[in-house]
Amino acid sequence: MDPIKIDITILSPVEKVWNYFNDPKHITKWNFAHETWECPSAENDLRVGGKLKVRMEAKDKSFGFDFEAIYDEIIPNAHIKYHLEDGRKVEIIFDKIDDHTTKVTEIFDPEKQNSVEMQREGWYAILNNFHKYVENH
């Protein structure tokens, strides 16, 4: 299956966008697709070979899962590549448009359980949540 690509433009400097995307104290505030979900914990060892680990769960505790990835490439304020436990690859590009605008693009390999459209919508909902969090904090 072809990788899925989504992007969003955020009215904030690239340094702030990078920090809010990667700092665990911020990740827990935005990393969920719907208001009925939450991200109660996040750990991020942002270095090649380091691990990203976030817990995502329904607020009513009916369902939850751990999202884990290993970093393959990091260029601060510009680019991240990592792979998931099942081998799928993810790439995030932080494109500085100007001093107050950043475009974030995510390119990820789809998994096989859910439709491509459902995955696109879910990842986009999280990215949009991130966008709103950054612009409002």
Disulfide bonds with the S-S distance in Angstrom:
none
